[in-house]
């Protein structure tokens, strides 16, 4: 099945006003964080109150178009010097949504293997500071209309490490698969040239968007929306998951052209 794409250059608030109420089943997006990221057509340094007011405005528009059993997966990062911003945003959104799940997107991690050797995986931006730790994670807030939206917990399931748990817990039904939980290790793909392969200063991996689609339930997504399309990783994820209809808004014509180019490449592959 091929995805029907409706990609629009323009402001998402105005764009969403033209969509029918309750017509979108899934929203996966990552709006500007107001942390000074160098976008080509958007100033990411707004006064805090104005930024939060704007966030509330587009969220209200998103709530209007979201179906009663739909999901909004909202990716938000923070800076070590500005750690409360994601939580301030979620508090602002309580008038429109219920926070159903908080997912931690782990971008880089170090663990010990069974032999005691430390293994580091993933990518992060190093911080040179005597006060702060390197920030190796971001939030993905799962927001719904009433907090009762069903999800496909095992779509991202993983095998049990301790196989005795299969028989110990009745809810397994004898199956060797469990809910992955709310920590997702999703590293960026290694690239050779940011200008050619990732010409946008703040993207999330395609896999992160795919995870959101699968968790909501692929078969329940007829229309998917990304109000802040960027270079279209959410659109690529929709195409890979064969979502029937995808709507995206992006104010930057250069980013939008990159989305269209990438979708053609995905169709060829």
BELBEL-V379232 format. One record per residue. PHI is phi in whole degrees, -180 to 180 (NA if undefined). NEAR is the number of other ideal C-beta (glycine too) atoms within 10 Angstrom. D_CENTER is the distance of its C-alpha to the mean C-alpha in Angstrom with 1 decimal. Layout:
phi:near:d_center
PHI:NEAR:D_CENTER
PHI:NEAR:D_CENTER
This chain:
phi:near:d_center
NA:8:23.2
-96:8:21.9
-89:19:19.2
-90:12:20.6
-99:17:18.6
-123:13:19.3
-108:18:18.2
-126:16:19.6
-87:15:20.5
151:12:20.7
-70:14:19.5
-72:23:16.8
-65:16:18.9
-64:11:21.9
-65:21:20.1
-67:22:18.7
-65:11:22.3
-92:8:23.5
-91:17:21.5
-70:9:23.2
-61:10:22.4
70:14:20.5
-93:16:19.9
-112:24:16.1
-94:21:15.0
-149:28:11.2
-120:26:8.9
-126:28:5.2
-157:24:5.3
-142:24:5.9
-73:20:9.7
-57:20:12.4
-90:20:13.0
62:21:16.8
-116:14:17.6
84:11:19.8
-70:15:17.6
-88:9:19.9
-74:15:18.5
-81:12:21.3
-128:10:21.6
-138:12:20.0
-88:11:21.4
-95:15:18.9
-129:10:21.8
-96:15:22.4
-61:9:24.6
-57:11:22.6
-62:8:23.9
-65:10:23.4
-63:19:19.7
-66:17:19.2
-64:12:21.4
-63:15:19.4
-61:21:16.1
-63:15:18.1
-66:11:19.4
-72:18:16.3
-65:23:15.0
-63:14:18.4
-65:19:18.2
-67:25:14.9
-62:19:16.7
-64:16:19.7
-88:22:18.2
-79:26:16.1
-65:17:18.3
-62:10:19.9
-110:16:18.3
-86:25:14.9
-132:29:11.4
-116:27:9.0
-101:23:5.6
-112:26:5.5
-88:23:4.5
-136:20:8.2
-108:19:10.7
-139:18:14.4
-108:14:17.7
-55:12:20.3
-84:10:22.6
-140:15:20.3
-76:11:18.8
-87:9:19.0
-55:19:16.8
-58:19:13.7
-75:13:16.3
-63:14:18.2
-63:22:15.3
-61:17:14.9
-64:12:18.6
-65:14:18.8
-86:21:16.7
-64:10:19.1
-74:10:21.2
-120:17:18.7
-136:22:16.5
-107:14:17.0
-79:15:14.7
-88:17:14.8
-145:16:12.9
-113:12:11.7
-106:22:9.8
-104:14:10.7
-82:21:8.9
-89:17:12.3
-92:24:12.8
-154:17:16.6
-153:15:19.1
-125:10:22.8
-133:10:24.7
-98:9:28.2
-83:8:29.3
-64:5:32.2
-88:5:34.7
94:6:33.4
-78:8:32.0
-88:8:28.9
-118:9:26.1
-110:9:23.4
-136:12:20.3
103:15:17.4
-135:12:17.2
-151:16:17.1
-90:9:18.9
-64:7:22.2
-111:13:23.5
-100:6:27.2
-153:10:28.2
-81:4:30.8
-114:7:28.7
-116:12:25.1
-85:8:23.4
-59:13:21.0
-93:17:17.5
-110:15:15.7
-149:18:12.6
-136:20:9.8
-95:17:8.6
-126:25:5.9
-89:20:8.4
-95:22:9.2
-111:25:11.6
-135:21:14.4
-71:19:17.8
-132:10:20.1
83:12:18.4
-119:10:20.0
-72:22:17.5
-69:11:18.2
-129:18:15.7
-96:15:16.6
-59:14:16.8
-93:14:18.6
-63:15:16.5
-111:17:15.0
-65:14:18.4
-131:12:20.4
-68:10:24.2
-70:16:26.2
-72:7:27.5
-102:7:30.6
-67:10:31.8
-66:8:34.1
-68:12:31.2
-61:16:31.2
-84:9:34.6
-69:10:34.2
-105:11:31.5
-67:7:32.4
-71:7:28.9
-72:14:28.4
61:8:30.9
82:7:32.1
-95:12:28.9
-89:12:27.7
-154:15:24.0
-133:18:22.1
-60:14:18.8
-66:17:16.7
95:11:15.9
-103:12:13.2
-116:11:13.3
-115:19:11.4
-87:15:13.0
-132:18:11.1
-80:15:13.2
-70:16:13.3
-71:10:15.9
-69:7:19.2
-125:11:20.3
-95:6:23.8
-141:8:23.2
-63:10:20.4
-61:7:22.2
-88:8:22.4
-105:11:19.3
-145:16:16.6
-79:15:18.2
-154:18:15.6
-78:12:15.5
-151:18:11.8
-111:16:9.5
-107:23:6.7
-66:16:8.4
-57:21:8.9
-61:16:9.3
-62:24:5.9
-67:29:5.2
-60:21:8.8
-58:22:8.6
-65:29:6.8
-61:25:9.6
-66:17:12.1
-66:24:11.7
-65:27:12.3
116:18:15.1
-53:15:15.4
-68:7:18.8
-96:17:17.8
-103:24:15.6
-97:13:18.0
-131:22:16.2
-119:27:12.5
-131:29:11.6
-130:27:9.6
-71:25:11.8
-127:19:10.9
-69:27:11.1
60:26:12.2
-98:22:13.5
89:29:11.7
-63:24:9.5
-67:34:7.9
-67:29:11.6
-63:20:12.7
-62:25:10.7
-61:31:12.2
-66:20:15.5
-64:15:15.5
-89:18:14.9
58:12:17.5
-68:23:16.0
-61:14:19.1
-137:17:17.9
-131:26:15.0
-119:25:15.3
-138:25:13.9
-123:23:15.3
-152:27:15.9
-81:18:18.9
-98:17:19.7
-66:12:21.8
-70:12:21.6
-62:20:17.8
-64:21:18.3
-63:14:21.1
-67:19:19.0
-59:23:16.6
-64:12:19.8
-64:11:21.3
-66:17:18.5
-65:19:18.5
-64:10:22.2
-64:9:22.0
-65:14:19.7
-64:10:22.3
-76:6:25.1
-79:5:23.8
